[in-house]
Amino acid sequence: MKKKFPDYNKIYTDILVKKFPHKYEECQSLLQKEILSALDIITLNKKIFGRDISSVKRSQKHRSYSRSDILEMLDYQKKHKINNSQLARHFYLSRNSVMKWKKMFCI
């Protein structure tokens, strides 16, 4: 049975066309991907809406990440040589989540 996910490409394209047409070209490279990862969605949100921390913290409870998204974040940490706190701040995560993921994936 195929899992059904929201069509983020269509959602973000509609938002850009209707409300932020001046930002469309900046986001086009991400929107051309067939499947958007959670990190791509976070990047799109930052590019379109900026960094509104109050709304990010409010919606933080409802985020979930796939295994590939988690591994991509942990690779980002290695590549940029940052600690757990810095990674958590960068992706608006809990330090406990980062630590749990590192234990789960033995990194």
PyMOL commands that set and color helices and strands:
alter all, ss='L'
color gray80, all
select helices_A, chain A and resi 8-18+21-31+38-49+53-62+67-80+84-90+95-104
alter helices_A, ss='H'
color red, helices_A
deselect
rebuild
show_as cartoon
